[in-house]
Amino acid sequence: MYTLSNVSKTYKQSSRTVHALTDVNLSIGDGQHVAIQGPTGGGKSTLLQMLGGLDRPSSGTVMLGDAELSRLPDRRLAGIRAKEIGFVFQGFNLIPTLTAQQNVETALEPLGISGEQRSKRAADALASVGLADRGSHLPSELSGGQQQRVAIARALVKEPDVLLADEPTGNLDEETRDEIMELLEGMHRDRGLTLVVVTHDSSIARRAERRLVIKHGAVKEV
């Protein structure tokens, strides 16, 4: 699924140069469940952004299948993100003025799908995360766990090959955290998704098939 070769990322922060990633070489197989841990500022989110095509390396290559994400034109890269990669973040990133159903439908708009089909697929996606009866609710009318379920439905409605989750349970209590992880892991098993989760929580990392620790820009497998 992914092959990263000699990937480095540096950027300026005030007057100093930050080395977020340093010569990272990494392969992630199709359908694997991978957890990425590490200290704050260690490079976890930067690595996830590389996998999602949200940022480009300063040097090295990031391959998703046969596509070199690090060199694709912005338009092609946006197309891959829209079709092949689902994102779930710690902040649910729902549009507050749209209902749960409408929030999920937004993921399908770039794909040119008809309104009727968008509506049906969004309703099915909400049902798959246990929110069949919450489609007409605004985010403010939902609990944190329910909002994260809507965000997961939005990520999965386009049927991506990869699901990238950045601290997906960081804003949730312990019980809801476990429910969300069980939901993500069930989707991973049932759909054959490649699931990559950035987390500071060792109990979540231990649930993955592979655990990577990133510190000072360097990746080590546990």
C-alpha angles and dihedrals in degrees: 000000000000132000120180117188123192092330116182130171125191130171139172121257109184104305098339134080116235118208100207095170128017123196095323115187113185142150125197117192126226110273097010125143108222129180122202118202135175145121123298109281092017095119104265097126092040090057091049090050089054091052090049096047090241092123136019127229121249086229138356131044135281114200125191102188104307094338118099101214093188093064107030119117113258093251094054091044091053089051092054092049091049095050111023109029129061121197130205119180137190089248104059092225094207119160103248096212094053127078121243090260093050092048090055092046091058089074090061099048095085090053095066094239118160120256093248093051092045090053094049095046092047091051090049091049092051090049090052090059094045098259103108090130097046102063095109094049123105118231090253088061093056132077120245091259091050091049090053089050089054089051090051091049089051090052094048101040092084090054097236127192093225133042116197116192122188110198090324093177099038094110097042136090120248097263094048090044090060092046092053093047091049088052093050092046091049090053089048092054098040098044100032091238123170101238122197117181126188109204142157089204113097092198089062093043091053090060092065128091090232131027122202123189118202120194129166089354096304123115124218127179118228 
